[in-house]
Amino acid sequence: MPQPHRLGSIGTRTQPVDPNDPRILLQMDPERPLARGEPDFHIVDAVEMRCPGATYTLFLDMYHCH
């Protein structure tokens, strides 16, 4: 079994030009779909998976299902 270790949030999927872009907060609503062409500002987490022969880093968007 791999041993998971959460490294933490590494930022958004797309780097916002303006760090105060109101879409960043709007996208925290899991029921709100992205508009066509809208940049994806969902937060990405890094999780390290330690296996006996190797260690892998997985990047996960756990905050929206699509």
LINGI-V581730 format. One line per field, one symbol per residue. burial: b if it has 16 or more other ideal C-beta (glycine too) atoms within 10 Angstrom, else e. A space follows every 10 residues. Layout:
burial->???
//
This chain:
burial->eeeeeeeeee ebeeeeeeee eeebeebeee eeeeeeeebe bbbbbebeee eeeeeeeeee eeebee
//
